[in-house]
């Protein structure tokens, strides 16, 4: 079991994205999601990122809470 602390920064690193605070802020400003779209369906993810998000949420993995926070930030 993964017992590391999951933050927005570690989530961005896991997704292969720049994870410094300015980069995260820029990502959120640049990418918006309509209310009727699942986070995993967003057109800006690559296949690996999409799969990670889908599987983490499906399995209610340790990453789920921070993924949900990202989802809320993008609305």
N, C-alpha and C positions, 0 to 999 in steps of 0.2 A: 504494500500500500504506500502511496506517495504521501508523505507527511510534511512536505515543504509548504511554506507559506505562499499562497497564491495572491499576488497583487495584480493590478492592472499592468504594471511594468513586466512582471513575469509572464502574464498572458500574452502580451505583445511579443515578447522574446520567443515564447513557445510557438507563436504563429509566424515567426520569421520576420517580424516587423521591427522597425526602429522603436526602441522602448524607452527613450528618454522622455521626460514630461512634456517638453515642447512638441515632440513628434506625435505623442499620443493626443495632445490637444489639437494639433493640426489635422490628424486623422479624423477625429470626431467632428470637427468643423467642416471637413471636406465631404464626409460620407453621412448621408441621412437615409433613414429607412421609413417607408410608409407603414402605418399601423397594421396593415393587413399582410405584411411580409415577415416571414420568419427570418431571424438573424442568419441562419445557415443558408438561406436562399439569396442573400445579398449578392449582387453581381460583381462586387469587388473582391471576393474571396477566390483563391485558386482551389483546385480540387482537394489538396491536402489540408488546407485551412478549413474548408467546408466539412470535410470528413471529421476532423478533430472536434469541431464545434458540435456537429450532429451526434457523434458518439459520446462525447462528454455529457451532453444533456440527456441523451437516451439512457445512459448508465447512471445518471445522477452522480457523476464523478466529483472528486474534490474541486475540479475546475468549474463546476456548474454555477456556483454563486458568483464568481467574478465574471463569467460569461454573461450571466443575467444582468450584472451591473453594466457591462459594455452595451448590451442590448438596450437598456434603458437610456444610456447616454446618447445613443444614435437615433433616438425618437424625437 
